[in-house]
Amino acid sequence: MQFIAIAYFISVGIFGLYYNYLYAQENGFLSWLLFGEIIATLKAFIWPLIEFGFINF
């Protein structure tokens, strides 16, 4: 179980960087600076649901 948790949190870190980059590219730097970190981090925690199509953002 510990291996799965470690693998999940590593992937959250990777997808956190990915979603931060996407948010900054789509909405601009100032918007990312104000809201992007929060939104991108929340999206990173639910990345399997987003990437496999269960939730559409």
C-alpha positions as CSV (number, residue, x, y, z in Angstrom):
1,M,0.0,0.0,0.0
2,Q,2.9,2.3,0.8
3,F,4.3,1.8,-2.7
4,I,1.0,2.9,-4.3
5,A,0.8,6.0,-2.1
6,I,4.3,7.0,-3.0
7,A,3.7,6.5,-6.7
8,Y,0.5,8.5,-6.5
9,F,2.1,11.5,-4.8
10,I,5.1,11.4,-7.2
11,S,2.5,11.6,-10.1
12,V,0.7,14.4,-8.3
13,G,3.9,16.4,-8.3
14,I,4.5,15.7,-12.0
15,F,0.9,16.6,-13.0
16,G,1.0,19.6,-10.7
17,L,3.8,21.0,-12.8
18,Y,1.9,20.1,-16.0
19,Y,-1.3,21.7,-15.0
20,N,0.5,24.8,-13.7
21,Y,2.1,25.1,-17.1
22,L,-1.2,24.6,-19.0
23,Y,-3.0,27.2,-16.8
24,A,-0.3,29.8,-17.3
25,Q,-0.3,29.2,-21.1
26,E,-4.1,29.4,-21.4
27,N,-4.9,32.2,-19.0
28,G,-1.7,34.3,-18.8
29,F,0.9,34.8,-16.1
30,L,-1.0,37.3,-13.9
31,S,-4.1,35.0,-13.7
32,W,-1.8,32.1,-12.9
33,L,-0.1,34.1,-10.2
34,L,-3.4,34.9,-8.5
35,F,-5.4,31.7,-8.9
36,G,-3.4,29.2,-11.0
37,E,-1.5,27.6,-8.2
38,I,-4.6,26.7,-6.3
39,I,-6.6,25.4,-9.3
40,A,-3.7,23.5,-10.8
41,T,-2.9,21.8,-7.5
42,L,-6.4,20.7,-7.0
43,K,-6.5,19.4,-10.5
44,A,-3.3,17.5,-9.9
45,F,-4.8,15.7,-6.9
46,I,-7.6,14.4,-9.1
47,W,-5.6,13.8,-12.3
48,P,-6.6,10.2,-12.9
49,L,-10.3,11.3,-13.1
50,I,-9.4,14.1,-15.5
51,E,-7.1,12.1,-17.7
52,F,-9.3,9.0,-18.0
53,G,-12.3,11.2,-18.9
54,F,-14.5,10.9,-15.8
55,I,-14.4,14.6,-15.2
56,N,-14.1,17.2,-18.0
57,F,-12.4,20.5,-17.3
